[in-house]
Amino acid sequence: MIDIAIDALRWYEWGGTGTGSEASEAAVERGPGRPLAAGVAALERAVALLDAGGVVAHPTSTVYGLGGRPARGVDERISALKRRPPGPLIRLAASREALHEALPGVRWSGAARRLADAFWPGPLTLVLDDGSEAGIAARVDPHPVVRRLLERAGGLMTSTSLNETGRLPARTRREARDALASMRPQVGPVGWLDAGDLEAAPPSTLVRMRGETVEVLREGPLSALEIEQFLRGSGRRGAPG
């Protein structure tokens, strides 16, 4: 399944100097033009753009995301593309180990470790305690494309849903193209890893961790009852599938 997903990938890039002569040609259009690469080459182009400080639209197990390197300037640009004030974004990680390495200041309670071990990769976002009021949201997503991208891009990426604030997140190829076409790239290029239409799925379950205290902020594929039962030792282990 992973090979099929990767082979079907298409890469688009526009709105800046880009990473090659073809990207400059596509950049004159407002929104994605023609595909510039496919398959593994598309992944390599995405990594190159991330390394250059660019923003990449990418698939996840729920909706398309808009991501980049974890850096203040990149986060601010993503927020500007979504036409919303700057704010904290989720961190997508290749693994819990990659998250540990990239964010050594995060406090992992026993409950947080148990949930991550049981449901990652999967539809669970943990808001971890990093000493700030808001905390830091993180997930290991199971979609094969974003996992391969993260493996090649150093294990961590900042991300949010692909949509302008107030509109529904993009799930299909057409919705992703329309969302990107409505955005005006600022200070650099934007790329799109087109993985086609994504399977319909609810947003991930969102759980805040404060020490051993667990608060379900949003139910998704995992219900609050399932989280509670698992932590009590009476629930099942592993993400739904």
C-alpha positions in Angstrom: 0.0 0.0 0.0 2.9 2.4 0.8 4.5 1.9 -2.6 1.1 2.5 -4.3 0.6 5.7 -2.4 4.1 7.0 -3.2 3.9 6.0 -6.9 0.7 8.0 -7.2 2.1 11.2 -5.8 2.4 14.4 -7.9 4.4 17.5 -7.0 3.3 21.1 -7.8 5.2 24.2 -6.8 4.5 27.9 -7.4 4.6 31.4 -5.9 8.3 32.1 -5.6 11.7 31.4 -7.0 11.1 27.7 -6.4 13.8 24.9 -6.5 14.3 24.6 -10.2 13.6 26.1 -13.7 10.2 24.2 -13.9 9.1 25.7 -10.6 9.8 29.2 -11.9 7.6 28.5 -14.9 4.8 27.2 -12.7 5.2 30.2 -10.3 3.7 32.6 -12.8 0.3 31.0 -12.3 -1.9 31.7 -9.3 -2.2 28.3 -7.7 -0.9 24.9 -8.9 0.0 24.6 -12.5 1.2 21.3 -14.1 2.9 18.6 -12.0 6.7 18.9 -11.8 7.6 15.5 -10.4 6.0 12.2 -9.5 6.6 9.3 -7.0 9.8 9.4 -5.0 11.0 12.4 -6.9 8.0 14.3 -5.6 9.0 13.5 -2.1 12.5 14.7 -2.8 11.2 18.0 -4.1 9.1 18.4 -1.0 12.1 17.8 1.3 14.1 20.3 -0.7 11.4 22.9 -0.4 11.1 22.3 3.4 14.9 22.7 3.7 14.7 26.0 1.8 12.1 27.3 4.3 9.1 26.8 2.1 5.6 25.5 2.9 4.3 22.2 1.7 0.6 21.0 1.4 0.6 17.4 2.3 -1.8 14.5 3.0 -2.6 13.1 6.5 -4.9 10.4 7.7 -7.8 12.9 8.0 -7.4 15.9 5.8 -4.7 17.8 3.8 -2.3 19.8 5.9 -0.1 22.8 5.4 3.3 22.4 6.9 6.9 23.4 7.1 10.0 23.3 9.3 9.3 24.1 13.0 10.5 27.7 13.0 8.8 30.9 14.0 9.0 32.5 10.6 7.5 29.4 8.9 4.7 29.2 11.4 3.9 32.9 10.8 3.8 32.4 7.1 1.5 29.4 7.3 -0.8 31.5 9.5 -0.7 34.3 6.9 -1.6 31.9 4.1 -4.6 30.8 6.2 -5.5 34.4 6.9 -5.5 34.0 10.6 -3.4 35.5 13.4 -0.2 33.7 14.3 -0.7 30.9 16.9 0.6 27.5 17.9 0.5 24.8 15.3 0.6 21.0 15.6 3.9 19.1 15.4 3.8 16.0 13.2 6.5 13.5 14.1 7.9 10.4 12.4 7.9 8.7 15.9 7.8 9.4 19.6 11.6 9.1 19.6 11.9 11.8 17.0 9.6 14.0 19.1 11.7 13.4 22.2 14.8 14.4 20.3 13.4 17.5 18.7 11.5 18.7 21.8 13.6 17.8 24.9 11.7 20.2 27.1 8.4 18.4 26.8 7.3 16.6 30.0 6.1 13.1 29.4 3.9 11.8 32.1 3.2 8.1 32.5 -0.3 8.6 31.0 1.2 10.4 28.0 3.7 7.6 27.3 1.0 5.0 27.5 -1.3 6.8 25.1 1.4 7.4 22.6 2.7 3.9 22.8 -0.8 2.5 22.3 -2.3 4.8 19.7 0.6 6.2 17.6 0.8 6.2 14.7 -2.9 6.9 14.7 -5.7 9.5 15.0 -4.7 10.8 18.4 -3.2 14.3 19.0 -1.7 14.9 22.4 -1.3 18.4 23.8 1.9 17.9 25.8 3.2 20.0 28.7 6.2 22.1 27.7 5.9 24.6 30.5 3.7 27.0 28.5 0.1 27.8 29.1 -1.0 26.4 25.7 1.3 23.3 25.7 2.4 21.8 22.4 0.2 19.6 20.2 1.8 16.6 18.6 0.8 13.5 16.6 2.4 10.6 14.8 0.2 10.3 11.8 -0.3 7.0 10.0 -0.7 8.2 6.5 2.2 6.6 4.5 3.0 9.7 2.5 3.5 12.0 5.4 5.4 9.3 7.3 7.8 8.9 4.4 8.1 12.7 4.1 8.9 13.0 7.8 11.5 10.2 7.6 13.3 12.1 4.9 12.9 15.5 6.4 14.4 15.0 9.9 11.5 13.5 11.7 9.5 16.7 12.6 7.3 19.2 10.9 4.9 21.9 11.9 1.5 21.7 10.4 -2.2 22.7 10.3 -5.2 21.9 8.2 -5.2 23.1 4.6 -8.0 25.7 4.4 -8.6 29.4 5.0 -9.9 30.1 8.5 -13.6 29.7 8.6 -13.7 27.2 5.7 -13.7 23.4 5.9 -10.3 21.6 5.6 -9.5 20.2 2.2 -9.9 16.4 1.8 -10.2 15.8 -1.9 -7.8 16.7 -4.7 -10.2 19.4 -6.0 -10.7 20.9 -2.5 -6.9 21.0 -2.0 -6.3 22.7 -5.4 -9.1 25.2 -4.8 -7.8 26.1 -1.3 -4.2 26.5 -2.6 -5.4 28.6 -5.6 -7.1 31.0 -3.2 -3.9 31.6 -1.2 -1.4 34.1 -2.2 2.1 32.8 -1.3 4.2 35.3 0.6 8.0 35.5 0.8 8.8 32.2 -0.9 7.3 29.2 -2.7 4.5 26.8 -1.8 4.5 23.2 -2.8 1.8 20.5 -2.9 2.2 16.7 -2.5 -0.9 15.6 -4.3 -2.0 12.2 -3.1 -5.5 12.4 -4.6 -8.7 12.2 -2.7 -8.3 11.2 1.0 -10.6 8.8 2.8 -13.3 10.5 4.7 -12.3 10.5 8.4 -13.2 12.7 11.4 -10.5 14.9 12.9 -8.1 13.3 15.4 -9.1 12.9 19.0 -7.4 15.8 20.9 -6.2 15.1 24.5 -4.5 17.6 26.8 -1.9 16.2 29.2 -1.2 17.9 32.5 0.9 15.5 34.6 -1.3 12.5 35.0 -4.4 14.5 34.4 -6.0 13.8 31.1 -8.6 16.1 29.4 -10.3 15.1 26.2 -10.7 18.4 24.3 -12.2 16.9 21.2 -13.6 13.4 20.5 -12.7 11.8 17.2 -12.1 8.2 16.1 -11.2 7.6 19.8 -14.0 8.5 22.3 -13.4 10.0 25.7 -14.8 6.7 27.1 -12.2 4.6 25.2 -9.4 6.9 26.5 -10.6 6.6 30.0 -11.1 2.8 29.8 -7.6 2.3 28.3 -5.9 4.3 31.0 -7.9 2.3 33.7 -6.6 -0.8 32.1 -9.9 -2.1 30.8 -9.8 -0.8 27.3 -8.3 -2.1 24.0 -4.8 -1.2 22.9 -4.2 0.3 19.5 -5.8 2.8 17.1 -9.1 1.9 15.4 -8.7 0.6 11.9 
